[in-house]
């Protein structure tokens, strides 16, 4: 809405485009973070044995690590902590001119 209370369709269209671009960027960042989690798990597992990981083991370990991360982040305590951080960050952003 504009200051006069009229609908600003041009501004809204641009906001939606920017929001979509931001969403794609955030999805890429999340994917890269998940790759880092999985690579960490592979390094830990590989350190326990002399022979290289087989492709099927890599796939299974990757799937398990992905599921573990999702489970951990979905725990109520994690969600509550994230909600607190989001609330505090939102309040900071709203105070900026």
mmCIF file as gemmi writes it, N, C-alpha and C atoms, coordinates in Angstrom:
data_model
loop_
_atom_site.group_PDB
_atom_site.id
_atom_site.type_symbol
_atom_site.label_atom_id
_atom_site.label_alt_id
_atom_site.label_comp_id
_atom_site.label_asym_id
_atom_site.label_entity_id
_atom_site.label_seq_id
_atom_site.pdbx_PDB_ins_code
_atom_site.Cartn_x
_atom_site.Cartn_y
_atom_site.Cartn_z
_atom_site.occupancy
_atom_site.B_iso_or_equiv
_atom_site.pdbx_formal_charge
_atom_site.auth_seq_id
_atom_site.auth_asym_id
_atom_site.pdbx_PDB_model_num
ATOM 1 N N . UNK Axp A 1 ? 0.836 -1.181 0 1 0 ? 1 A 1
ATOM 2 C CA . UNK Axp A 1 ? 0 0 0 1 0 ? 1 A 1
ATOM 3 C C . UNK Axp A 1 ? 0.879 1.241 0 1 0 ? 1 A 1
ATOM 4 N N . UNK Axp A 2 ? 0.397 2.282 -0.635 1 0 ? 2 A 1
ATOM 5 C CA . UNK Axp A 2 ? 1.104 3.55 -0.629 1 0 ? 2 A 1
ATOM 6 C C . UNK Axp A 2 ? 0.705 4.317 0.616 1 0 ? 2 A 1
ATOM 7 N N . UNK Axp A 3 ? 1.35 5.459 0.813 1 0 ? 3 A 1
ATOM 8 C CA . UNK Axp A 3 ? 1.032 6.275 1.985 1 0 ? 3 A 1
ATOM 9 C C . UNK Axp A 3 ? -0.414 6.749 1.963 1 0 ? 3 A 1
ATOM 10 N N . UNK Axp A 4 ? -0.983 6.892 0.763 1 0 ? 4 A 1
ATOM 11 C CA . UNK Axp A 4 ? -2.37 7.356 0.658 1 0 ? 4 A 1
ATOM 12 C C . UNK Axp A 4 ? -3.363 6.225 0.882 1 0 ? 4 A 1
ATOM 13 N N . UNK Axp A 5 ? -2.878 4.994 1.032 1 0 ? 5 A 1
ATOM 14 C CA . UNK Axp A 5 ? -3.768 3.864 1.244 1 0 ? 5 A 1
ATOM 15 C C . UNK Axp A 5 ? -4.197 3.188 -0.047 1 0 ? 5 A 1
ATOM 16 N N . UNK Axp A 6 ? -3.653 3.591 -1.179 1 0 ? 6 A 1
ATOM 17 C CA . UNK Axp A 6 ? -3.976 2.972 -2.455 1 0 ? 6 A 1
ATOM 18 C C . UNK Axp A 6 ? -3.075 1.767 -2.681 1 0 ? 6 A 1
ATOM 19 N N . UNK Axp A 7 ? -3.582 0.819 -3.436 1 0 ? 7 A 1
ATOM 20 C CA . UNK Axp A 7 ? -2.828 -0.38 -3.755 1 0 ? 7 A 1
ATOM 21 C C . UNK Axp A 7 ? -1.729 -0.041 -4.745 1 0 ? 7 A 1
ATOM 22 N N . UNK Axp A 8 ? -0.514 -0.439 -4.447 1 0 ? 8 A 1
ATOM 23 C CA . UNK Axp A 8 ? 0.642 -0.191 -5.308 1 0 ? 8 A 1
ATOM 24 C C . UNK Axp A 8 ? 1 -1.501 -6.004 1 0 ? 8 A 1
ATOM 25 N N . UNK Axp A 9 ? 0.348 -1.776 -7.126 1 0 ? 9 A 1
ATOM 26 C CA . UNK Axp A 9 ? 0.558 -3.058 -7.799 1 0 ? 9 A 1
ATOM 27 C C . UNK Axp A 9 ? 1.965 -3.176 -8.375 1 0 ? 9 A 1
ATOM 28 N N . UNK Axp A 10 ? 2.534 -2.089 -8.832 1 0 ? 10 A 1
ATOM 29 C CA . UNK Axp A 10 ? 3.899 -2.126 -9.368 1 0 ? 10 A 1
ATOM 30 C C . UNK Axp A 10 ? 4.887 -2.482 -8.264 1 0 ? 10 A 1
ATOM 31 N N . UNK Axp A 11 ? 4.748 -1.832 -7.127 1 0 ? 11 A 1
ATOM 32 C CA . UNK Axp A 11 ? 5.62 -2.124 -5.994 1 0 ? 11 A 1
ATOM 33 C C . UNK Axp A 11 ? 5.433 -3.545 -5.49 1 0 ? 11 A 1
ATOM 34 N N . UNK Axp A 12 ? 4.179 -4.005 -5.489 1 0 ? 12 A 1
ATOM 35 C CA . UNK Axp A 12 ? 3.897 -5.363 -5.043 1 0 ? 12 A 1
ATOM 36 C C . UNK Axp A 12 ? 4.506 -6.376 -6 1 0 ? 12 A 1
ATOM 37 N N . UNK Axp A 13 ? 4.365 -6.143 -7.296 1 0 ? 13 A 1
ATOM 38 C CA . UNK Axp A 13 ? 4.952 -7.051 -8.288 1 0 ? 13 A 1
ATOM 39 C C . UNK Axp A 13 ? 6.464 -7.15 -8.108 1 0 ? 13 A 1
ATOM 40 N N . UNK Axp A 14 ? 7.103 -6.017 -7.87 1 0 ? 14 A 1
ATOM 41 C CA . UNK Axp A 14 ? 8.553 -6.014 -7.674 1 0 ? 14 A 1
ATOM 42 C C . UNK Axp A 14 ? 8.916 -6.737 -6.376 1 0 ? 14 A 1
ATOM 43 N N . UNK Axp A 15 ? 8.142 -6.503 -5.334 1 0 ? 15 A 1
ATOM 44 C CA . UNK Axp A 15 ? 8.385 -7.185 -4.064 1 0 ? 15 A 1
ATOM 45 C C . UNK Axp A 15 ? 8.269 -8.696 -4.229 1 0 ? 15 A 1
ATOM 46 N N . UNK Axp A 16 ? 7.269 -9.149 -4.963 1 0 ? 16 A 1
ATOM 47 C CA . UNK Axp A 16 ? 7.089 -10.584 -5.189 1 0 ? 16 A 1
ATOM 48 C C . UNK Axp A 16 ? 8.251 -11.157 -5.996 1 0 ? 16 A 1
ATOM 49 N N . UNK Axp A 17 ? 8.733 -10.426 -6.995 1 0 ? 17 A 1
ATOM 50 C CA . UNK Axp A 17 ? 9.878 -10.886 -7.787 1 0 ? 17 A 1
ATOM 51 C C . UNK Axp A 17 ? 11.118 -10.966 -6.906 1 0 ? 17 A 1
ATOM 52 N N . UNK Axp A 18 ? 11.35 -9.941 -6.113 1 0 ? 18 A 1
ATOM 53 C CA . UNK Axp A 18 ? 12.503 -9.939 -5.208 1 0 ? 18 A 1
ATOM 54 C C . UNK Axp A 18 ? 12.392 -11.067 -4.187 1 0 ? 18 A 1
ATOM 55 N N . UNK Axp A 19 ? 11.18 -11.296 -3.703 1 0 ? 19 A 1
ATOM 56 C CA . UNK Axp A 19 ? 10.951 -12.349 -2.725 1 0 ? 19 A 1
ATOM 57 C C . UNK Axp A 19 ? 11.235 -13.723 -3.332 1 0 ? 19 A 1
ATOM 58 N N . UNK Axp A 20 ? 10.837 -13.916 -4.572 1 0 ? 20 A 1
ATOM 59 C CA . UNK Axp A 20 ? 11.112 -15.188 -5.257 1 0 ? 20 A 1
ATOM 60 C C . UNK Axp A 20 ? 12.608 -15.374 -5.428 1 0 ? 20 A 1
ATOM 61 N N . UNK Axp A 21 ? 13.302 -14.319 -5.827 1 0 ? 21 A 1
ATOM 62 C CA . UNK Axp A 21 ? 14.756 -14.394 -5.977 1 0 ? 21 A 1
ATOM 63 C C . UNK Axp A 21 ? 15.425 -14.72 -4.644 1 0 ? 21 A 1
ATOM 64 N N . UNK Axp A 22 ? 14.933 -14.1 -3.574 1 0 ? 22 A 1
ATOM 65 C CA . UNK Axp A 22 ? 15.48 -14.357 -2.243 1 0 ? 22 A 1
ATOM 66 C C . UNK Axp A 22 ? 15.221 -15.808 -1.835 1 0 ? 22 A 1
ATOM 67 N N . UNK Axp A 23 ? 14.031 -16.328 -2.149 1 0 ? 23 A 1
ATOM 68 C CA . UNK Axp A 23 ? 13.693 -17.708 -1.822 1 0 ? 23 A 1
ATOM 69 C C . UNK Axp A 23 ? 14.644 -18.677 -2.528 1 0 ? 23 A 1
ATOM 70 N N . UNK Axp A 24 ? 14.898 -18.446 -3.791 1 0 ? 24 A 1
ATOM 71 C CA . UNK Axp A 24 ? 15.82 -19.305 -4.552 1 0 ? 24 A 1
ATOM 72 C C . UNK Axp A 24 ? 17.21 -19.248 -3.927 1 0 ? 24 A 1
ATOM 73 N N . UNK Axp A 25 ? 17.659 -18.059 -3.562 1 0 ? 25 A 1
ATOM 74 C CA . UNK Axp A 25 ? 18.967 -17.903 -2.937 1 0 ? 25 A 1
ATOM 75 C C . UNK Axp A 25 ? 19.02 -18.649 -1.602 1 0 ? 25 A 1
ATOM 76 N N . UNK Axp A 26 ? 17.979 -18.513 -0.793 1 0 ? 26 A 1
ATOM 77 C CA . UNK Axp A 26 ? 17.939 -19.207 0.495 1 0 ? 26 A 1
ATOM 78 C C . UNK Axp A 26 ? 17.91 -20.725 0.31 1 0 ? 26 A 1
ATOM 79 N N . UNK Axp A 27 ? 17.179 -21.201 -0.685 1 0 ? 27 A 1
ATOM 80 C CA . UNK Axp A 27 ? 17.144 -22.641 -0.956 1 0 ? 27 A 1
ATOM 81 C C . UNK Axp A 27 ? 18.533 -23.138 -1.347 1 0 ? 27 A 1
ATOM 82 N N . UNK Axp A 28 ? 19.255 -22.367 -2.144 1 0 ? 28 A 1
ATOM 83 C CA . UNK Axp A 28 ? 20.617 -22.74 -2.524 1 0 ? 28 A 1
ATOM 84 C C . UNK Axp A 28 ? 21.539 -22.758 -1.311 1 0 ? 28 A 1
ATOM 85 N N . UNK Axp A 29 ? 21.401 -21.772 -0.437 1 0 ? 29 A 1
ATOM 86 C CA . UNK Axp A 29 ? 22.209 -21.743 0.778 1 0 ? 29 A 1
ATOM 87 C C . UNK Axp A 29 ? 21.908 -22.95 1.668 1 0 ? 29 A 1
ATOM 88 N N . UNK Axp A 30 ? 20.635 -23.297 1.787 1 0 ? 30 A 1
ATOM 89 C CA . UNK Axp A 30 ? 20.245 -24.45 2.597 1 0 ? 30 A 1
ATOM 90 C C . UNK Axp A 30 ? 20.796 -25.741 1.995 1 0 ? 30 A 1
ATOM 91 N N . UNK Axp A 31 ? 20.708 -25.863 0.686 1 0 ? 31 A 1
ATOM 92 C CA . UNK Axp A 31 ? 21.249 -27.05 0.023 1 0 ? 31 A 1
ATOM 93 C C . UNK Axp A 31 ? 22.756 -27.152 0.275 1 0 ? 31 A 1
ATOM 94 N N . UNK Axp A 32 ? 23.468 -26.045 0.16 1 0 ? 32 A 1
ATOM 95 C CA . UNK Axp A 32 ? 24.914 -26.051 0.414 1 0 ? 32 A 1
ATOM 96 C C . UNK Axp A 32 ? 25.223 -26.419 1.863 1 0 ? 32 A 1
ATOM 97 N N . UNK Axp A 33 ? 24.415 -25.955 2.787 1 0 ? 33 A 1
ATOM 98 C CA . UNK Axp A 33 ? 24.607 -26.304 4.194 1 0 ? 33 A 1
ATOM 99 C C . UNK Axp A 33 ? 24.369 -27.795 4.42 1 0 ? 33 A 1
ATOM 100 N N . UNK Axp A 34 ? 23.343 -28.341 3.792 1 0 ? 34 A 1
ATOM 101 C CA . UNK Axp A 34 ? 23.07 -29.771 3.917 1 0 ? 34 A 1
ATOM 102 C C . UNK Axp A 34 ? 24.22 -30.589 3.325 1 0 ? 34 A 1
ATOM 103 N N . UNK Axp A 35 ? 24.803 -30.131 2.236 1 0 ? 35 A 1
ATOM 104 C CA . UNK Axp A 35 ? 25.963 -30.808 1.657 1 0 ? 35 A 1
ATOM 105 C C . UNK Axp A 35 ? 27.096 -30.837 2.678 1 0 ? 35 A 1
ATOM 106 N N . UNK Axp A 36 ? 27.314 -29.735 3.367 1 0 ? 36 A 1
ATOM 107 C CA . UNK Axp A 36 ? 28.376 -29.672 4.38 1 0 ? 36 A 1
ATOM 108 C C . UNK Axp A 36 ? 28.113 -30.641 5.527 1 0 ? 36 A 1
ATOM 109 N N . UNK Axp A 37 ? 26.852 -30.738 5.98 1 0 ? 37 A 1
ATOM 110 C CA . UNK Axp A 37 ? 26.5 -31.704 7.021 1 0 ? 37 A 1
ATOM 111 C C . UNK Axp A 37 ? 26.817 -33.132 6.552 1 0 ? 37 A 1
ATOM 112 N N . UNK Axp A 38 ? 26.411 -33.44 5.336 1 0 ? 38 A 1
ATOM 113 C CA . UNK Axp A 38 ? 26.61 -34.794 4.812 1 0 ? 38 A 1
ATOM 114 C C . UNK Axp A 38 ? 28.092 -35.103 4.605 1 0 ? 38 A 1
ATOM 115 N N . UNK Axp A 39 ? 28.854 -34.153 4.1 1 0 ? 39 A 1
ATOM 116 C CA . UNK Axp A 39 ? 30.296 -34.371 3.935 1 0 ? 39 A 1
ATOM 117 C C . UNK Axp A 39 ? 30.975 -34.601 5.28 1 0 ? 39 A 1
ATOM 118 N N . UNK Axp A 40 ? 30.537 -33.884 6.306 1 0 ? 40 A 1
ATOM 119 C CA . UNK Axp A 40 ? 31.08 -34.094 7.65 1 0 ? 40 A 1
ATOM 120 C C . UNK Axp A 40 ? 30.81 -35.519 8.104 1 0 ? 40 A 1
ATOM 121 N N . UNK Axp A 41 ? 29.595 -35.998 7.89 1 0 ? 41 A 1
ATOM 122 C CA . UNK Axp A 41 ? 29.241 -37.363 8.28 1 0 ? 41 A 1
ATOM 123 C C . UNK Axp A 41 ? 30.088 -38.387 7.518 1 0 ? 41 A 1
ATOM 124 N N . UNK Axp A 42 ? 30.302 -38.149 6.237 1 0 ? 42 A 1
ATOM 125 C CA . UNK Axp A 42 ? 31.114 -39.068 5.445 1 0 ? 42 A 1
ATOM 126 C C . UNK Axp A 42 ? 32.554 -39.096 5.946 1 0 ? 42 A 1
ATOM 127 N N . UNK Axp A 43 ? 33.105 -37.924 6.285 1 0 ? 43 A 1
ATOM 128 C CA . UNK Axp A 43 ? 34.477 -37.868 6.808 1 0 ? 43 A 1
ATOM 129 C C . UNK Axp A 43 ? 34.596 -38.638 8.116 1 0 ? 43 A 1
ATOM 130 N N . UNK Axp A 44 ? 33.618 -38.474 8.987 1 0 ? 44 A 1
ATOM 131 C CA . UNK Axp A 44 ? 33.639 -39.172 10.273 1 0 ? 44 A 1
ATOM 132 C C . UNK Axp A 44 ? 33.571 -40.677 10.052 1 0 ? 44 A 1
ATOM 133 N N . UNK Axp A 45 ? 32.658 -41.109 9.204 1 0 ? 45 A 1
ATOM 134 C CA . UNK Axp A 45 ? 32.502 -42.535 8.951 1 0 ? 45 A 1
ATOM 135 C C . UNK Axp A 45 ? 33.748 -43.093 8.275 1 0 ? 45 A 1
ATOM 136 N N . UNK Axp A 46 ? 34.287 -42.37 7.307 1 0 ? 46 A 1
ATOM 137 C CA . UNK Axp A 46 ? 35.479 -42.83 6.586 1 0 ? 46 A 1
ATOM 138 C C . UNK Axp A 46 ? 36.662 -42.977 7.531 1 0 ? 46 A 1
ATOM 139 N N . UNK Axp A 47 ? 36.741 -42.138 8.551 1 0 ? 47 A 1
ATOM 140 C CA . UNK Axp A 47 ? 37.857 -42.198 9.499 1 0 ? 47 A 1
ATOM 141 C C . UNK Axp A 47 ? 37.852 -43.492 10.311 1 0 ? 47 A 1
ATOM 142 N N . UNK Axp A 48 ? 36.733 -44.205 10.327 1 0 ? 48 A 1
ATOM 143 C CA . UNK Axp A 48 ? 36.644 -45.427 11.13 1 0 ? 48 A 1
ATOM 144 C C . UNK Axp A 48 ? 37.063 -46.664 10.361 1 0 ? 48 A 1
ATOM 145 N N . UNK Axp A 49 ? 37.422 -46.513 9.08 1 0 ? 49 A 1
ATOM 146 C CA . UNK Axp A 49 ? 37.754 -47.703 8.281 1 0 ? 49 A 1
ATOM 147 C C . UNK Axp A 49 ? 38.795 -47.371 7.231 1 0 ? 49 A 1
ATOM 148 N N . UNK Axp A 50 ? 39.61 -48.351 6.856 1 0 ? 50 A 1
ATOM 149 C CA . UNK Axp A 50 ? 40.682 -48.086 5.896 1 0 ? 50 A 1
ATOM 150 C C . UNK Axp A 50 ? 40.222 -48.056 4.437 1 0 ? 50 A 1
ATOM 151 N N . UNK Axp A 51 ? 39.194 -48.83 4.085 1 0 ? 51 A 1
ATOM 152 C CA . UNK Axp A 51 ? 38.782 -48.877 2.684 1 0 ? 51 A 1
ATOM 153 C C . UNK Axp A 51 ? 37.851 -47.705 2.364 1 0 ? 51 A 1
ATOM 154 N N . UNK Axp A 52 ? 37.878 -47.259 1.111 1 0 ? 52 A 1
ATOM 155 C CA . UNK Axp A 52 ? 37.019 -46.124 0.724 1 0 ? 52 A 1
ATOM 156 C C . UNK Axp A 52 ? 35.537 -46.49 0.8 1 0 ? 52 A 1
ATOM 157 N N . UNK Axp A 53 ? 34.736 -45.473 1.03 1 0 ? 53 A 1
ATOM 158 C CA . UNK Axp A 53 ? 33.285 -45.673 1.044 1 0 ? 53 A 1
ATOM 159 C C . UNK Axp A 53 ? 32.808 -46.077 -0.347 1 0 ? 53 A 1
ATOM 160 N N . UNK Axp A 54 ? 31.88 -47.006 -0.377 1 0 ? 54 A 1
ATOM 161 C CA . UNK Axp A 54 ? 31.278 -47.413 -1.647 1 0 ? 54 A 1
ATOM 162 C C . UNK Axp A 54 ? 30.131 -46.447 -1.969 1 0 ? 54 A 1
ATOM 163 N N . UNK Axp A 55 ? 29.787 -46.331 -3.236 1 0 ? 55 A 1
ATOM 164 C CA . UNK Axp A 55 ? 28.686 -45.428 -3.615 1 0 ? 55 A 1
ATOM 165 C C . UNK Axp A 55 ? 27.39 -45.689 -2.853 1 0 ? 55 A 1
ATOM 166 N N . UNK Axp A 56 ? 27.062 -46.956 -2.627 1 0 ? 56 A 1
ATOM 167 C CA . UNK Axp A 56 ? 25.817 -47.245 -1.898 1 0 ? 56 A 1
ATOM 168 C C . UNK Axp A 56 ? 25.914 -46.783 -0.446 1 0 ? 56 A 1
ATOM 169 N N . UNK Axp A 57 ? 27.105 -46.867 0.144 1 0 ? 57 A 1
ATOM 170 C CA . UNK Axp A 57 ? 27.292 -46.381 1.512 1 0 ? 57 A 1
ATOM 171 C C . UNK Axp A 57 ? 27.184 -44.865 1.563 1 0 ? 57 A 1
ATOM 172 N N . UNK Axp A 58 ? 27.753 -44.211 0.562 1 0 ? 58 A 1
ATOM 173 C CA . UNK Axp A 58 ? 27.671 -42.747 0.497 1 0 ? 58 A 1
ATOM 174 C C . UNK Axp A 58 ? 26.207 -42.318 0.416 1 0 ? 58 A 1
ATOM 175 N N . UNK Axp A 59 ? 25.451 -43.009 -0.435 1 0 ? 59 A 1
ATOM 176 C CA . UNK Axp A 59 ? 24.026 -42.671 -0.585 1 0 ? 59 A 1
ATOM 177 C C . UNK Axp A 59 ? 23.275 -42.894 0.72 1 0 ? 59 A 1
ATOM 178 N N . UNK Axp A 60 ? 23.531 -44.011 1.387 1 0 ? 60 A 1
ATOM 179 C CA . UNK Axp A 60 ? 22.833 -44.312 2.635 1 0 ? 60 A 1
ATOM 180 C C . UNK Axp A 60 ? 23.232 -43.337 3.742 1 0 ? 60 A 1
ATOM 181 N N . UNK Axp A 61 ? 24.52 -43.07 3.869 1 0 ? 61 A 1
ATOM 182 C CA . UNK Axp A 61 ? 24.98 -42.13 4.895 1 0 ? 61 A 1
ATOM 183 C C . UNK Axp A 61 ? 24.438 -40.727 4.648 1 0 ? 61 A 1
ATOM 184 N N . UNK Axp A 62 ? 24.387 -40.327 3.395 1 0 ? 62 A 1
ATOM 185 C CA . UNK Axp A 62 ? 23.846 -39.012 3.046 1 0 ? 62 A 1
ATOM 186 C C . UNK Axp A 62 ? 22.371 -38.937 3.428 1 0 ? 62 A 1
ATOM 187 N N . UNK Axp A 63 ? 21.618 -39.973 3.083 1 0 ? 63 A 1
ATOM 188 C CA . UNK Axp A 63 ? 20.191 -39.997 3.422 1 0 ? 63 A 1
ATOM 189 C C . UNK Axp A 63 ? 20.001 -39.954 4.943 1 0 ? 63 A 1
ATOM 190 N N . UNK Axp A 64 ? 20.782 -40.76 5.658 1 0 ? 64 A 1
ATOM 191 C CA . UNK Axp A 64 ? 20.652 -40.786 7.119 1 0 ? 64 A 1
ATOM 192 C C . UNK Axp A 64 ? 21.02 -39.447 7.747 1 0 ? 64 A 1
ATOM 193 N N . UNK Axp A 65 ? 22.104 -38.834 7.284 1 0 ? 65 A 1
ATOM 194 C CA . UNK Axp A 65 ? 22.512 -37.547 7.848 1 0 ? 65 A 1
ATOM 195 C C . UNK Axp A 65 ? 21.46 -36.48 7.558 1 0 ? 65 A 1
ATOM 196 N N . UNK Axp A 66 ? 20.947 -36.476 6.35 1 0 ? 66 A 1
ATOM 197 C CA . UNK Axp A 66 ? 19.897 -35.521 5.989 1 0 ? 66 A 1
ATOM 198 C C . UNK Axp A 66 ? 18.701 -35.686 6.924 1 0 ? 66 A 1
ATOM 199 N N . UNK Axp A 67 ? 18.278 -36.935 7.124 1 0 ? 67 A 1
ATOM 200 C CA . UNK Axp A 67 ? 17.142 -37.191 8.012 1 0 ? 67 A 1
ATOM 201 C C . UNK Axp A 67 ? 17.454 -36.787 9.443 1 0 ? 67 A 1
ATOM 202 N N . UNK Axp A 68 ? 18.681 -37.039 9.9 1 0 ? 68 A 1
ATOM 203 C CA . UNK Axp A 68 ? 19.062 -36.655 11.259 1 0 ? 68 A 1
ATOM 204 C C . UNK Axp A 68 ? 19.013 -35.135 11.446 1 0 ? 68 A 1
ATOM 205 N N . UNK Axp A 69 ? 19.511 -34.406 10.464 1 0 ? 69 A 1
ATOM 206 C CA . UNK Axp A 69 ? 19.512 -32.943 10.562 1 0 ? 69 A 1
ATOM 207 C C . UNK Axp A 69 ? 18.079 -32.426 10.592 1 0 ? 69 A 1
ATOM 208 N N . UNK Axp A 70 ? 17.242 -32.948 9.724 1 0 ? 70 A 1
ATOM 209 C CA . UNK Axp A 70 ? 15.836 -32.524 9.687 1 0 ? 70 A 1
ATOM 210 C C . UNK Axp A 70 ? 15.148 -32.85 11.017 1 0 ? 70 A 1
ATOM 211 N N . UNK Axp A 71 ? 15.415 -34.031 11.563 1 0 ? 71 A 1
ATOM 212 C CA . UNK Axp A 71 ? 14.824 -34.416 12.844 1 0 ? 71 A 1
ATOM 213 C C . UNK Axp A 71 ? 15.291 -33.474 13.952 1 0 ? 71 A 1
ATOM 214 N N . UNK Axp A 72 ? 16.595 -33.209 13.989 1 0 ? 72 A 1
ATOM 215 C CA . UNK Axp A 72 ? 17.143 -32.326 15.021 1 0 ? 72 A 1
ATOM 216 C C . UNK Axp A 72 ? 16.531 -30.931 14.946 1 0 ? 72 A 1
ATOM 217 N N . UNK Axp A 73 ? 16.435 -30.392 13.758 1 0 ? 73 A 1
ATOM 218 C CA . UNK Axp A 73 ? 15.942 -29.018 13.603 1 0 ? 73 A 1
ATOM 219 C C . UNK Axp A 73 ? 14.433 -28.957 13.848 1 0 ? 73 A 1
ATOM 220 N N . UNK Axp A 74 ? 13.757 -30.097 13.713 1 0 ? 74 A 1
ATOM 221 C CA . UNK Axp A 74 ? 12.307 -30.145 13.91 1 0 ? 74 A 1
ATOM 222 C C . UNK Axp A 74 ? 11.906 -30.394 15.358 1 0 ? 74 A 1
ATOM 223 N N . UNK Axp A 75 ? 12.877 -30.668 16.209 1 0 ? 75 A 1
ATOM 224 C CA . UNK Axp A 75 ? 12.564 -30.89 17.623 1 0 ? 75 A 1
ATOM 225 C C . UNK Axp A 75 ? 11.958 -29.622 18.205 1 0 ? 75 A 1
ATOM 226 N N . UNK Axp A 76 ? 11.045 -29.802 19.137 1 0 ? 76 A 1
ATOM 227 C CA . UNK Axp A 76 ? 10.337 -28.663 19.728 1 0 ? 76 A 1
ATOM 228 C C . UNK Axp A 76 ? 11.307 -27.638 20.299 1 0 ? 76 A 1
ATOM 229 N N . UNK Axp A 77 ? 12.353 -28.093 20.99 1 0 ? 77 A 1
ATOM 230 C CA . UNK Axp A 77 ? 13.297 -27.148 21.587 1 0 ? 77 A 1
ATOM 231 C C . UNK Axp A 77 ? 14.026 -26.338 20.513 1 0 ? 77 A 1
ATOM 232 N N . UNK Axp A 78 ? 14.367 -26.986 19.409 1 0 ? 78 A 1
ATOM 233 C CA . UNK Axp A 78 ? 15.02 -26.263 18.311 1 0 ? 78 A 1
ATOM 234 C C . UNK Axp A 78 ? 14.069 -25.248 17.691 1 0 ? 78 A 1
ATOM 235 N N . UNK Axp A 79 ? 12.828 -25.663 17.49 1 0 ? 79 A 1
ATOM 236 C CA . UNK Axp A 79 ? 11.841 -24.77 16.885 1 0 ? 79 A 1
ATOM 237 C C . UNK Axp A 79 ? 11.572 -23.568 17.789 1 0 ? 79 A 1
ATOM 238 N N . UNK Axp A 80 ? 11.51 -23.808 19.085 1 0 ? 80 A 1
ATOM 239 C CA . UNK Axp A 80 ? 11.291 -22.702 20.022 1 0 ? 80 A 1
ATOM 240 C C . UNK Axp A 80 ? 12.47 -21.74 20.006 1 0 ? 80 A 1
ATOM 241 N N . UNK Axp A 81 ? 13.675 -22.276 19.963 1 0 ? 81 A 1
ATOM 242 C CA . UNK Axp A 81 ? 14.867 -21.432 19.913 1 0 ? 81 A 1
ATOM 243 C C . UNK Axp A 81 ? 14.895 -20.609 18.627 1 0 ? 81 A 1
ATOM 244 N N . UNK Axp A 82 ? 14.577 -21.242 17.517 1 0 ? 82 A 1
ATOM 245 C CA . UNK Axp A 82 ? 14.527 -20.529 16.234 1 0 ? 82 A 1
ATOM 246 C C . UNK Axp A 82 ? 13.474 -19.434 16.286 1 0 ? 82 A 1
ATOM 247 N N . UNK Axp A 83 ? 12.316 -19.738 16.85 1 0 ? 83 A 1
ATOM 248 C CA . UNK Axp A 83 ? 11.242 -18.747 16.943 1 0 ? 83 A 1
ATOM 249 C C . UNK Axp A 83 ? 11.679 -17.538 17.769 1 0 ? 83 A 1
ATOM 250 N N . UNK Axp A 84 ? 12.399 -17.771 18.856 1 0 ? 84 A 1
ATOM 251 C CA . UNK Axp A 84 ? 12.904 -16.667 19.678 1 0 ? 84 A 1
ATOM 252 C C . UNK Axp A 84 ? 13.884 -15.804 18.895 1 0 ? 84 A 1
ATOM 253 N N . UNK Axp A 85 ? 14.784 -16.457 18.183 1 0 ? 85 A 1
ATOM 254 C CA . UNK Axp A 85 ? 15.777 -15.724 17.392 1 0 ? 85 A 1
ATOM 255 C C . UNK Axp A 85 ? 15.097 -14.919 16.289 1 0 ? 85 A 1
ATOM 256 N N . UNK Axp A 86 ? 14.127 -15.542 15.628 1 0 ? 86 A 1
ATOM 257 C CA . UNK Axp A 86 ? 13.388 -14.85 14.557 1 0 ? 86 A 1
ATOM 258 C C . UNK Axp A 86 ? 12.664 -13.631 15.116 1 0 ? 86 A 1
ATOM 259 N N . UNK Axp A 87 ? 12.005 -13.795 16.249 1 0 ? 87 A 1
ATOM 260 C CA . UNK Axp A 87 ? 11.273 -12.677 16.865 1 0 ? 87 A 1
ATOM 261 C C . UNK Axp A 87 ? 12.217 -11.53 17.187 1 0 ? 87 A 1
ATOM 262 N N . UNK Axp A 88 ? 13.352 -11.842 17.787 1 0 ? 88 A 1
ATOM 263 C CA . UNK Axp A 88 ? 14.323 -10.794 18.14 1 0 ? 88 A 1
ATOM 264 C C . UNK Axp A 88 ? 14.865 -10.117 16.888 1 0 ? 88 A 1
ATOM 265 N N . UNK Axp A 89 ? 15.17 -10.898 15.87 1 0 ? 89 A 1
ATOM 266 C CA . UNK Axp A 89 ? 15.705 -10.322 14.625 1 0 ? 89 A 1
ATOM 267 C C . UNK Axp A 89 ? 14.649 -9.467 13.933 1 0 ? 89 A 1
ATOM 268 N N . UNK Axp A 90 ? 13.407 -9.932 13.93 1 0 ? 90 A 1
ATOM 269 C CA . UNK Axp A 90 ? 12.319 -9.165 13.316 1 0 ? 90 A 1
ATOM 270 C C . UNK Axp A 90 ? 12.155 -7.816 14.008 1 0 ? 90 A 1
ATOM 271 N N . UNK Axp A 91 ? 12.192 -7.836 15.339 1 0 ? 91 A 1
ATOM 272 C CA . UNK Axp A 91 ? 12.053 -6.595 16.1 1 0 ? 91 A 1
ATOM 273 C C . UNK Axp A 91 ? 13.198 -5.635 15.782 1 0 ? 91 A 1
ATOM 274 N N . UNK Axp A 92 ? 14.418 -6.164 15.649 1 0 ? 92 A 1
ATOM 275 C CA . UNK Axp A 92 ? 15.564 -5.306 15.284 1 0 ? 92 A 1
ATOM 276 C C . UNK Axp A 92 ? 15.358 -4.696 13.906 1 0 ? 92 A 1
ATOM 277 N N . UNK Axp A 93 ? 14.89 -5.518 12.969 1 0 ? 93 A 1
ATOM 278 C CA . UNK Axp A 93 ? 14.679 -5.03 11.596 1 0 ? 93 A 1
ATOM 279 C C . UNK Axp A 93 ? 13.589 -3.976 11.543 1 0 ? 93 A 1
ATOM 280 N N . UNK Axp A 94 ? 12.579 -4.092 12.383 1 0 ? 94 A 1
ATOM 281 C CA . UNK Axp A 94 ? 11.476 -3.126 12.379 1 0 ? 94 A 1
ATOM 282 C C . UNK Axp A 94 ? 11.892 -1.78 12.964 1 0 ? 94 A 1
ATOM 283 N N . UNK Axp A 95 ? 12.952 -1.761 13.763 1 0 ? 95 A 1
ATOM 284 C CA . UNK Axp A 95 ? 13.413 -0.531 14.373 1 0 ? 95 A 1
ATOM 285 C C . UNK Axp A 95 ? 14.321 0.278 13.447 1 0 ? 95 A 1
ATOM 286 N N . UNK Axp A 96 ? 14.815 -0.365 12.388 1 0 ? 96 A 1
ATOM 287 C CA . UNK Axp A 96 ? 15.698 0.338 11.458 1 0 ? 96 A 1
ATOM 288 C C . UNK Axp A 96 ? 14.881 1.327 10.625 1 0 ? 96 A 1
ATOM 289 N N . UNK Axp A 97 ? 15.465 2.513 10.385 1 0 ? 97 A 1
ATOM 290 C CA . UNK Axp A 97 ? 14.73 3.511 9.59 1 0 ? 97 A 1
ATOM 291 C C . UNK Axp A 97 ? 14.622 3.144 8.13 1 0 ? 97 A 1
